[in-house]
Amino acid sequence: QVQLVESGGGLVQAGGSLRLSCAASGTFFRINDMAWYREAPGKQRELVALISNSKITVYADSVKGRSTMSRDNAKNTVYLQMNSLKPSDTAVYYCNADVSHSDTRKIYWGQGTQVTVSS
């Protein structure tokens, strides 16, 4: 089993910045892709950014140019630096990991961290 623990959410004014962290712990063979998703009230959960084990990144158009996802494989931790935040970025942000075990492959989710951007 793998546990994902997010941190770094909070309340920030429009134009501000936040850095989210997600640390993975537990027993596994390898962590493959990791990603950040977000879910705003009344909306479906959507992909924000993804990073592969080799640190290739993909971003949603809505955050491209304003956000940077990085990864520390030694610490099994990913980060999402978000700049120039907008009220439309308000959502619960969830960490996601594609994990290989010795005999299977599973997707794990964190508990979520709230990001609120005030206008």
Protein Blocks (a to p, Z undefined) as FASTA:
>chain_A
ZZdddehiacddehiacddddddedjdfbdcddddddddehiacddfbdcdfkopacddf
klgojaccdddfklopacdddehiafklgccdddddddddfkbccddddebjaddddZZ
